[in-house]
Amino acid sequence: MIYPQDQRISTTMAKKIVLARAIIKKPQLLVLEDPLDHFNEDEAKQIIDFLTDKSNPWALVVVSVNSYWRKNSDEIIHLGKGEIKK
């Protein structure tokens, strides 16, 4: 945990830092699990739009209950009862 001036940062700020560190070197693959679950809706949408932008060099695999990911997804895969369903 990061404690600037002996104060704990918020969960959303910590997640922003982790995301920034993950994309700074423009990886080929990003695998994220509920990366925006504590963000407000507008901020989450902006980040999703950025992460899913076709100009980014990465393939993106996201596990999330946030339905906004579907808008910009090329493929949606569901896992149910141990089976992969498209």
C-alpha positions as CSV (number, residue, x, y, z in Angstrom):
1,M,0.0,0.0,0.0
2,I,1.1,3.5,-0.7
3,Y,0.8,6.0,2.1
4,P,1.7,9.5,0.9
5,Q,2.1,11.8,3.9
6,D,1.0,9.0,6.2
7,Q,-2.5,8.9,4.5
8,R,-3.8,5.8,2.7
9,I,-4.8,6.4,-0.9
10,S,-8.2,5.4,-2.2
11,T,-8.9,2.0,-3.8
12,T,-9.6,3.7,-7.1
13,M,-6.4,5.7,-7.0
14,A,-4.4,2.5,-6.3
15,K,-6.1,0.7,-9.2
16,K,-5.3,3.7,-11.5
17,I,-1.7,3.4,-10.5
18,V,-1.7,-0.4,-11.2
19,L,-3.3,0.1,-14.6
20,A,-0.9,2.8,-15.5
21,R,2.1,0.6,-14.6
22,A,0.5,-2.2,-16.6
23,I,0.2,-0.2,-19.8
24,I,3.2,2.1,-19.6
25,K,5.4,-0.2,-21.7
26,K,2.6,-1.1,-24.1
27,P,2.4,-4.8,-23.5
28,Q,1.1,-7.3,-26.1
29,L,-1.4,-8.8,-23.7
30,L,-3.4,-7.4,-20.7
31,V,-5.4,-9.7,-18.5
32,L,-7.6,-7.9,-16.1
33,E,-10.1,-9.1,-13.5
34,D,-12.7,-6.6,-12.4
35,P,-10.3,-3.7,-12.9
36,L,-12.9,-1.0,-12.4
37,D,-15.2,-2.4,-9.8
38,H,-14.9,0.6,-7.4
39,F,-15.0,3.3,-10.1
40,N,-18.0,5.6,-10.8
41,E,-19.8,4.8,-14.1
42,D,-18.5,7.8,-16.1
43,E,-14.9,7.2,-15.1
44,A,-15.1,3.5,-15.8
45,K,-16.5,4.1,-19.2
46,Q,-13.7,6.5,-20.1
47,I,-11.1,4.0,-19.0
48,I,-12.8,1.1,-20.8
49,D,-13.0,3.2,-24.0
50,F,-9.2,3.9,-23.7
51,L,-8.2,0.3,-22.9
52,T,-10.3,-1.1,-25.8
53,D,-9.3,1.5,-28.4
54,K,-8.1,-0.3,-31.5
55,S,-5.0,1.9,-31.8
56,N,-3.6,0.3,-28.6
57,P,-1.0,-2.5,-29.2
58,W,-2.4,-5.0,-26.7
59,A,-4.8,-7.9,-26.8
60,L,-7.2,-7.5,-23.9
61,V,-8.8,-10.3,-21.8
62,V,-11.2,-9.0,-19.1
63,V,-13.2,-10.8,-16.5
64,S,-15.9,-8.4,-15.3
65,V,-19.5,-8.1,-14.4
66,N,-19.5,-4.5,-15.8
67,S,-21.6,-4.8,-19.0
68,Y,-20.0,-1.7,-20.6
69,W,-17.0,-3.9,-21.6
70,R,-19.3,-5.6,-24.1
71,K,-19.8,-2.5,-26.2
72,N,-16.2,-2.5,-27.4
73,S,-15.5,-6.2,-27.3
74,D,-14.7,-8.2,-30.5
75,E,-15.7,-11.4,-28.8
76,I,-17.5,-12.3,-25.6
77,I,-17.0,-15.7,-24.0
78,H,-19.1,-17.0,-21.0
79,L,-17.9,-19.6,-18.6
80,G,-20.8,-21.6,-17.1
81,K,-20.8,-24.9,-15.3
82,G,-17.2,-25.5,-16.3
83,E,-17.9,-25.0,-20.0
84,I,-16.8,-22.2,-22.3
85,K,-19.8,-20.7,-24.3
86,K,-19.6,-18.1,-27.0
